[in-house]
Amino acid sequence: MTTNDLRATGLAAMRAALPGVFPDGDDLDLNDGGFAGELVDIGLTSVWGSLWARPGLSPRDRSLVTISLLIALGAEAELKTHVRVGLTNGLTEDEIAEVIYHAAGYAGFPAATAARTAARAALTR
């Protein structure tokens, strides 16, 4: 795939995962103009275009994996977004809670507590 193909595929995947967040059109500028402003656009092609659009795992399964990894990494800001993505992809709040509980045994209680705080913030929007 070309970079343009990956970008278009990534936009479609992001829009499906976060309905109503991104306006229509292929010319969406994700550069915020600040330091390292191209980071979101790089993620659009390399993560959303190359990974989320791959066959082999359903979006629901990818959400379970992603939420688990973000908990283990302590990436609370990204976790908030992916809790919302998980709901869009068919996860229930109870299932997300179970992922957090399960992560406590493998990633540690502090990581699970931070994840619970991030998930609560995402769920109260």
Order of alpha helices (4+ residues) and beta strands (2+ residues): alpha-alpha-alpha-alpha-alpha-alpha
